[in-house]
Amino acid sequence: MEASSTHVCRTQESEDTRERILRAAQKFFAEKGFEATSVRDITTEAGCNVASVNYHFGGKENLYLETFRSMVTALRDRRIETLDELMARNPAPALEEYLQSFANGFLEPLVDDSHGRLFLDLVSREMITPRLPQGVFLNEFIRPLMERATAALAKCGPPLDPETARMCTMSQVGQLLHVLKTYHLFTVHERSNLVPERLADHVSHFVRFSAGGIRACADAEMIREDREPGREVVS
């Protein structure tokens, strides 16, 4: 019993160390970037020795990959859960309801959660100076979310061909990323009347603007379908 108890304690201690390293790595990689962050920075913050990084992650490069994955997985799964709940509703929600849910599910974790803010900073740095193996961000984060969001749009919105549906989803994401930037720039860091102070006002505009754009795309598709019978449409 004593040996078993000791093993459990050591296993838990090892897991705790690993989690402390990940949390410290999230902070430093997001705030300083990969190159400017040393392993010693991370282990000092985590309260462990430098060898722990090699033991748990096999080095700084793999630690960066696992740091990114740990943040991506949590955010991805949270968004997918929101979209799945929406798609499970019967009858399907209206387009505006879908857009409202999409916007809130996208923004809330990144605005109200310090973990989400670190994720945004980390992604921004990765976009400027890529360190991830090719395809990781696309296949583990972007693609699963795009598939779910496009399927939800097909259920809640007007008929669209697959390419147009994906473009509409990308436009939604682009708008919301801009909302994040302007919200933090003009309401958190300095006051300005250029944009609304309340996030809810940003979301209301997003819903109206996106709904109008999506319906305009659907109308254009209908005209094109009349001219080119046989085009594939998502509905």
N, C-alpha and C positions, 0 to 999 in steps of 0.2 A: 504493500500500500504506500509506504513511504517513497519508494523508488518511483512509483507511478505518479504520485503527487508532485515529486520533484520534476519529473519530465513535463507534466502539465504546466507547472510554473515557468520552466525554461522556455517552453513553446509559446506561452502567452507573452513572456518577456521579449522573445524574438519578434513576435508579431507587433508588439507595442513599439519596439525599436524601428521596425520597418515603416510603420505608420508615421512615426515622428520624422523619419527621413523624408518620406513623401510630402508631408505637410511643409517641412522646411524647404524642400526642393520647389514646391509650387510657389512659395513666396519669392524665393530668390530668382528662379528662372523667369517668373512673370515680371518682377521689378527690375532686374538687372540684365536679363538675357543669358544665353548659354555661355558665351565666351567670357563674360565679365563675372560669372559665378564660379567660385572654386569649390571643390569637394569639401575643403575645410570650412568654408562659409556654412555649408549645409550641415555638416556634422557638429559644428559648434552650436548652431541653432537647435539641432535635434538632441544634443547632449549625449553624443556617442563618439566612438573613435572613427578615424578615416577608413579603417579596414572594413567597417560595417557596410559601407557602400558597395565594396566589391563582394562581400559575403551575400548581401541581399539582392543586389542588382547587377553585379558583374561589371561595374564601372560607371563612369559619368554618362556616357552615351546612352546606355540602357536605362539608367535612372531617368534621363530626360524623356525617353520613350514611354516609360511606365508612368511618369508624372503626367504626361499629356494624356495617356490612355485613362488614367484614374479620373481625371477631370472630365474628359470627353464622355466616358461611359455614364457617369452620373447625370450629366446634363442631357445627353442623348436619350437615356431611358426615361427621364422625367418628361421630356417633350413627347416621346412616343406614347407614353401612358396617357397624356392629355389628349392626343389625337385619337387613340384607340377608344377612349371613353366617349369621345364625340361621335365617332363612327358607329358605336354600338347603339346609339339612340335610335328609337323608332317611334314616330317618323324621323327622317333625317332632319337636322337643323337647317334653317335657312342660310343662305350665303353669308349674310351679315353676322349671324351667330357664329358660324365657322370662323370668319375673319376675326371676330372679337376674341374667341377662344385661342386662335393661333397667335394673335398679338400678345395676349396676356401670358400664354405659356412660354412665349419667346422672351418677353421682356422681364417678367417678374424675377426669375432666378438671377438675372444679370444686373438688375437694378438694386434689389433689396438684399442681396446675399453677397458678402465679401468674397466668398469662394467664387461666385460668378464673375465678380470684377477681376479677380486674378486670372480666371479663364480667358476673359476678353483681352487682357494684357498679354497673356501667353500666346494667344492666337495671332494677335497683331504682330508680335515679334517673329513668330513662325512665318507669317506671310512675307515679312521683309527679309529675314535671314533664315531660310529653311534648314532645319536640322533633322527632321523626321525622315525615316525611310520612305521611298516613293510609294504613294498610294494609301498610306496609313490614314491620313486625315480624310481623304475622299471616301475610302471604303468603310471606315469604321464610324464616321460621323455624318458626312454630307449625304452619301448615297442612301443609308437607311432612313434618314429624315425626309429626304426628297421623295422617296417612294411612298412613305406614309402620308405626307402632306398632299402629294398629287392624288393619291387614292381618296383622301378625305375631300379634296376639292371636287373630284369627280362625283362624289356622292351628294355633296351639298350645293354645288354650283351648276351652272348651265353646261350643256355639252361642249366639250373642247377636244381638239385633236391632241394626242399625247405631247407633241413638241410644244404646242401653245400652252398646255397645262403646266408643263415644267417651266416654261418661261414666266408664266404668271406667278408660280411659286417662288422663283428666283427674284422676281420684282418685289414680292412681298418681303422676302428676307432683306433685300437691299434697302427698302424703306425703313425697316425696323432697325437695321444696323445704324442708319443715319439718325433715327430717333434717339438711339442710345448715345451717339456721339454728341448730338446737339443738346440733349437733356442734361448730360453731365457738364458740358462746356458752358451752357448758358443759364442753367438753373442751380447747379451745385457749386461750380467754381466762381462764376460771376453772374450777377443778375442782368437780364436784358429783356426788352419787350419784343425781340425778334421771334421768339418761339413761346408757346404756352409754358407756364410754370408747372402745371399739373400733368402728370403722365397720362391720366385718363383723357385729357384733351388731345394729346398726341394720338392715342389709340382711336378715339372717335373719328379723327380726320383720316387716319389710316383705313378704317373700315369703309368710310364713304368713298374715299379715293380709289381703293382697291376694288370695291364692289362695282363701281362704275367702269373701271378699266377691264375687269374680267367680263362683264356683260358686253362691253364694246367688242372684246376679242371674240366672244361667242357669236355676236351678230355678224362679224366679219367672216367667221367660219361658216355660218349658214349661207352667206352670199357665195362664198367660194365653193361650198358643197353643191349649190345649185348649178354652178358653172362646171364643176369637176366631180360628177357623181362617182361614188366608190371610195372617197377619202375616208381614212380611219378616224373615228371620233370617239373620245372618252365620255361616257355618260352613265 
